[in-house]
């Protein structure tokens, strides 16, 4: 299989909030060292993926899952000439924590212990999640996602190691990250950054790599791509997003975005805008249905009122002659009484 047959779709399903979805087949694709804010649960069905993780290369073949915790540096490439085909779900830490609290006895922040797990059954479940999302089957997609995450946590769950930021070097690395994030579009050089922190460039480089698993410039590229993703999701054009995060131009953004996310920024944004369009159309439909229901209620109330008034009028008409006759009898009786009694006599006589 040649590289021209590579294809990928990176999208979201409105009924699975906090979860990114991916279907892909890669041959020559190479993912640079990067991290994700979400978990990676990649289910391989053909070929082999190789990814550097935790100080060594990991191999995930057909029937295996590549599992990466949030903010964990890793790479990705083909392990065989024909490449690899897989589907992946990227649940947020909040989604995984919610599922873990409901279905496991683990305490603390949940995570995966081993980066590769041979489990053909769960591989199949992950692909069923993707299929259900593509078909718009919300109940199946949500149910199957919970089944997959629960099974993985029970078979391969644990508490991931926490970064130690108590040393002076670790504190400098954390402060350097804050500076780079705040000045992303125009970052300082390594020498100037080290000078601002009162340390040497080499000491800062070593501390940063120890804490974040990559040098400052690689971390900055990854952070720029993550911020560009949020801008694209908000509707910012790729050209404007590239300038906002500090890339020299859109081709610069395209290159790094594809090597981290797996699809070009234009394709990524089209999928996100499609989801937004579906949501807006759904909201408009709900509003129309609500308005129609309200109109029907108001029409029904008006009709009830008219029927009530008509009923009152009919009742008045039905008892009208009897009422008039009773009133006439009372008036005649009163006239007779007045005529028989005469005017009142004056007091004291003549």
Secondary structure, DSSP 8 states (H G I E B T S, - for coil): --GGG-EEEEEE-TTSTTEEEEEEEESS--EEEE--SS-EEEEEEEEEEEEEETTEEEEEETTEEEEE-TT--EEEEESSTT-EEEEEEEE-HHHHHHHHHHH----SS-EESSSEEE-HHHHHHHHHHHHHHHHT-HHHHHHHHHHHHHHHHHHHEE--------SHHHHHHHHHHHHHHHTGGG---HHHHHHHHTS-HHHHHHHHHHHHSS-HHHHHHHHHHHHHHHHHHTT--HHHHHHHHT-SSHHHHHHHHHHHTSS-HHHHHHHHHHHHHHHHHHHHHHHHHHHHHHHHHHHHHHHHHHHHHHHHHHHHHHHHHHHHHHHHHHHHHHHHHHHHH-S---TT--
